[in-house]
Amino acid sequence: MKEFKPKIKLPAVIFSGRISYIINSFEGEFHTHKGVIDLSQLKNLEYGDEIKTHLGYPFKIRPFSTSDFFKHFRKGPTPIMPKDIGAIIAYTGLRPGSSILDSGTGSGVLAAYLAYFNRDGIVVTVEKRPEFAKIAKKNFELAGLDNILPVIGDIFDLADAFRIKFDLITLDMKNDVEFIPLAKNLLKQTGYLVVYNPYMDATREVYFEMQRHGFEELQSFQLARIDLEHKRVGTRPFVRIWHTGFLVIGRKIS
């Protein structure tokens, strides 16, 4: 019996060896390091098939995965790592149809993950620096995400302009402590505030400020990734430990 292979849906990924690209259109030409691909050919192909460049080099086709955000997005400022993004999604119980405010867009990695798992909802992401916002906008277009509203500006100046309340607010920015009372006012009842910070002392300040403003179910932690080395004689951790930052999570109950 012939194996069933679904028709390609966008976005998709083409790859050759360790080189891969996200594809988000069935029209036009796509330039690779091994030649040009006619994207219209994808319409008649299936996952696992090959598509060739004008020079005859083959690329295989596979489904898009959310892990491709981190791998393929152009990086500007240091992004939040997938291990921390996973914790944010899990500990806040993110669900489709949510309204989310993300301040400190950076490269847009966190906003993209939040938008992907928030179908039928919206992510408003605010970035103060235009050069970072430009990078993020191109990344959102690459991923084909249409439920992200990118805003360029200072979140402190914009706070009074929002006409909706949010289920989740994430902060990855300077002066995060000062924004905590404003964040609480912008949250729905039982909404979550998540603050990401690379420094332990600053994280401590955030924790006590959130406590002072009545946030409940407070959690403050770091996640460390330890890679393993597998050899015939056994398995052991690599010397390096992947630390990126600290998370404080709280909930507006009253």
Secondary structure, DSSP 4 states (H G I P E B T S, - for coil): -PPP-PBP-SSEEEEETTEEEEE--SSSEEEETTEEEEGGGGGG-BTT-EEE-TTS-EEEEEE--THHHHHHSPPSSPPPPHHHHHHHHHHHT--TT-EEEEE--TTSHHHHHHHHT-TTSEEEEEES-HHHHHHHHHHHHHHT--SEEEEES-HHHHGGG--S-EEEEEE-STTHHHHHHHHHHHEEEEEEEEEEES-HHHHHHHHHHHHHTT-EEEEEEE--B--EEEETTEEEE-S--B---EEEEEE---
